[in-house]
Amino acid sequence: MTAKATSESTWQQDVIDAEGPVLVDFWAEWCGPCRMVGPILDEIATENGDKLTVLKLNVDENPQLAMKYQITSIPAMKVFQKGEVATTIIGAKPKFALEQDLAAYLA
């Protein structure tokens, strides 16, 4: 299972109105570290799809959302709960470190 793309047009439905926690990966095509984190997030999505929804948002294609959530460096991951940012993770990390950061949502 790979992380699904979201955009400004589907944001309300995908993230704000979502039932459980949603991790949004703010990324861009030209960002090397983003490309390293992508497959790790796909693995986390596959292994924990019942507990956590993983979405990707291309900041170049969705600049309003990147601005709204103050994305100044990528990769940036934010976990939303009930439409609010609950956790922010900045930078590429190995899988075990990301799983530690997300432990509260993966339990």
C-alpha positions in Angstrom: 0.0 0.0 0.0 1.4 3.4 -0.9 0.6 6.7 0.6 -2.2 8.4 -1.3 -1.8 11.9 -2.7 -4.0 14.7 -1.4 -4.4 18.2 -2.7 -6.2 21.5 -1.9 -9.3 20.2 -3.6 -9.5 17.0 -1.4 -7.9 18.3 1.8 -11.2 18.9 3.7 -12.4 15.4 3.0 -9.0 13.6 3.3 -7.6 15.4 6.3 -9.9 17.7 8.2 -13.0 15.4 8.2 -11.0 12.2 8.6 -12.1 9.7 11.3 -8.7 8.7 12.8 -5.2 10.2 12.8 -3.8 11.3 9.4 -0.1 11.7 8.7 0.5 14.2 5.8 3.9 14.1 4.2 4.7 17.6 2.8 7.2 16.9 -0.1 8.4 18.0 -3.5 9.7 16.2 -6.6 13.1 17.9 -6.4 13.7 17.1 -2.7 16.2 14.2 -2.2 15.4 13.5 1.4 11.7 13.5 0.5 12.4 10.7 -1.9 14.3 8.8 0.9 11.3 9.1 3.3 8.6 8.2 0.7 9.2 4.4 0.7 9.5 4.4 4.5 6.1 6.1 4.8 4.7 3.6 2.3 5.9 0.8 4.6 4.4 2.4 7.7 1.1 2.9 5.7 1.1 -0.8 4.7 1.8 -2.1 8.2 -0.4 0.4 10.1 -3.2 1.3 7.6 -5.8 0.4 10.1 -4.5 2.8 12.7 -3.0 5.7 10.7 -3.8 7.2 7.2 -0.7 8.3 5.4 -1.1 11.0 2.7 1.4 12.9 0.5 1.0 16.6 -0.4 3.2 18.1 -3.1 4.1 21.6 -1.8 4.9 22.9 -5.3 1.4 21.9 -6.5 -0.4 23.1 -3.3 1.4 26.3 -2.2 -1.6 27.6 -0.2 -1.6 24.6 2.1 2.2 24.7 2.5 1.9 28.3 3.5 -1.1 27.7 5.8 0.8 25.0 7.8 4.1 27.0 7.7 6.1 24.5 5.8 9.6 26.1 5.6 11.7 22.9 5.1 10.8 19.6 3.6 10.3 16.7 4.2 7.9 17.8 6.9 5.3 15.4 8.3 2.3 16.5 10.3 -0.2 14.2 12.1 -3.7 15.7 12.1 -6.3 14.6 14.6 -9.9 15.9 14.3 -8.6 18.5 11.8 -5.9 19.9 14.0 -2.1 19.4 13.9 -1.2 17.0 16.7 2.4 16.2 15.9 5.1 17.7 13.6 8.1 15.8 12.4 10.8 17.6 10.3 13.4 16.0 8.2 14.2 12.6 6.8 14.6 9.9 9.5 15.1 6.1 9.4 12.1 3.9 9.9 12.6 3.1 13.5 13.0 6.8 14.4 9.8 7.7 12.5 8.0 4.8 14.2 9.1 6.2 17.6 7.8 9.6 16.7 4.5 8.0 15.7 4.3 5.5 18.5 1.2 7.1 20.1 -0.7 6.6 16.8 0.6 3.1 16.0 -0.1 1.5 19.4 
